[in-house]
Amino acid sequence: MTGVASTRKQELVRSIGADHVIDYSRTDFADGGNSYELILEIGGRSSISRLRRALTSTGTLVIVGGEDGNRLTGGVGRQLRAMALSRFIGQRLTSFIASEELSFIERLAGHLRSGDVTPVIGQRFALAEVPEAMRQMAAGGLEGKTVITMCPDSALPYS
């Protein structure tokens, strides 16, 4: 598995299982040097055409989450364009948007309890600190998942 991250986040990406990490500030993973069977696009910054160049001719692109929102598409414009294009090419272009179903959450909780899945929690902020958390996120200063606590730490059933 190959991960793509900034210089500062290389070790974090290795720690969650990447065998190889590309520093996007130094190397373009879509330069044609390598082709990938599967690309999970989580960052939302690469164009569909650029991502397609990095795929094999029958590879799969999964765009996770939404971005570039407008009144018509509500943040899933790139996903819609990818899925429409996918009907006419050999590559599979699709998206993943999470849904909250009790059975899924229960399975996920089981994986968390067993240690099969370990979340990467970066920083915790109190509810009153959300503006600062947003500033840090916009500046690219946060790693892992950011947690907003709604109650004092002593009231949390877990840490």
N, C-alpha and C positions, 0 to 999 in steps of 0.2 A: 504494500500500500504506500502510495506517495502522497505526502501532504504538501500544501503550499501555504506559506506564512511569511510574515516579516522577520527580519533578523532577530528581533527581540523575542519572538514567540516560537523559535525553532525547537527549543528543549521541551516546551509545553506540548507541541505537536508530536514529538518523539515519545513523550511520556504517555500519550493516549493511544499509541500503537503504530505510528507511521514508521515504515522501514527506511524510507528515504524522504528527506524534506528539501523542498526547493524554496530558496529565499527569493520571493518575487521582486525584491528591490534590486537584485543582481542578475536574475535569470528569468527569462520568459518561458513558462511551462508550455505555452502554445506556439513555440517557435518552429515546430515541425520536427524537432529532434526525437521526440517520443510520441507515441499514440497510445491512448488509453481506451480500454473497453468500457469503463464506467467513470463518469465525472459527477461528483456531488457538488454543485455550486451553491455555497452557503453565503459567501460574501456579497453577492449581488453587484459586482462591479464589472464583470466581463460581458462583452456583447455575445449574442448567440453565435454569430459568425466566427468569432475568435475561439469560443469553446468548441465549436464544430471542427475547427482545424486541428484541435488536440485529440479528437476522437478517432477511433478506427472507423472504417467505412460502415460497419454495422454496430458501432458502439452506442451507449446510452448516456444521455445527459439528464440529470435530475436537478431541477432548480428548486431549492428549498426556501420557503418563506416568500414574502412579498416585498417589493420595493417599487420605485418609480411610479408611485400612485398618482392617479388623477381622478376626476369626478366620474369618468366613464368606467375605468377598469378597476378602481379601488385598490391599486397596488399590485395587481397581478398581470399587468400588461405584458411583461416579458414572458411570463409563463404561457399566456394565451397565444402570443406570437410563435413561441417554440412549438406548442402542441399543434397549431395550424400548419406550420411548416413540416412537421414530422410526418404528415400524411403523404408527402410528395418525395421523400428522400429515404435512403436506406438506414439512416441513423434514427434511433428512437429518442425523441425529445419530450420530456414530461416534467411534471412538477410534484412536489409533496407539500401539502399544507396539513398540519396536525389537526386532529379533532380529539375532543375530550370524550372518551367513552369509558364508563366505569370498568369494563372488563380489561381494557388496555391499561388503565391506571393501576388496577390490581396486579396485573402481570408485571408491570414496570416496578411496582413496590416490592414484589417478590424478588426480582433481579437485584434491586438495591439492597435488600436485606441479606441476600446470599453473597453479595460482593461480586456478582457477575458483571454488574454495571456500576461504575464509580463516577459520579458527576465531578466535573472539574469546576469547583467553586472558586472564583477569583476573590472578589471583595464583597463585603456586606455593608449595607448602608441602612440607617434608620429612615423611616418614612420622611422625616423632616429634611433629610439629606439628599432627597431625590434630585433637586436641581444640580447639586454638585456631581452626583452620579451621572446625570445626563451630559454635563460638561465634559467629564472624563471620557465618557463613551464616545462623544462626538470627536474628541481629540485623539481617539485610538489608544487611550491610556489604560484600558481595562483588559484583563486576560481571563479566560474562562467565563463562567456564568456569573452574573451579578445578582446578588440577593438583596431584596428590600425587606427589612424586618418590620412587621406591623406591631410588635409588642416587645417589651424588654427581653433580653437574652435569657434571663432567669425563668421566663414564662414559656420558653420554647421547649417542646417535648423532645427535641433533638438538637444537635449542634453541628 
